[in-house]
Amino acid sequence: MSGKTAGGLVLLVVGIGIALWGINVMNSFGQRLAREIGMQDNTGPLAIGVGAVLALIGLVLTVSKRSPAKS
C-alpha cells in the first residue's frame, strides 16, 4: 500500500467521523433547545461540510491510480 493510499484512507475515515459528529451536534437536545429560543450555532453544519470535503479528498486519493514511473 502506497503512502498516498494510506493517507487517503486516513482522510476518508477522519472525514466520515467529523461529519457524523456534526450530525450528532445538530440533533442534540441542547442544540434543538437553542434553536427554539432563537440562538444560532454553526458548529454542526460546519463540521458536516468539513467532514464531507475531507472524506471526498480521501476517497479520490484512495481510488486514484498511480501514474507510471518515468524513465
Buried (B, 14 or more C-beta within 10 A) or exposed (E): EEEEBEBBBBBBEBBBBBBEBBBEBBEEEEBEEEEEEEEEEEEBEEBBBBBBBBBEBBBEBBEEEEEEEEE
